[in-house]
Amino acid sequence: MIIIVGLVIVFVGIFGGYVLSGGKLGIILHALPFEGMMIGGAAVGSLIGPH
């Protein structure tokens, strides 16, 4: 439960700050699948890569 609350706080902070600073949320939502794939792939690759 605490993980879900933490994730909600992070997303509200990031996207809320972006919108309040004048950014358009449509641009982020349009690029989200590709950006998510790149960022997620880098994160997973760094976790399973050699240490």
DAPERA-V828836 format. One record per helix or strand. SS is the DSSP state (H for helix, E for strand). FROM is the first residue (numbers start at 1). TO is the last residue. Records with the same first field share a line. If there is no record, write none. Layout:
# DAPERA-V828836
SS->FROM-TO  FROM-TO
This chain:
# DAPERA-V828836
H->2-20  25-48
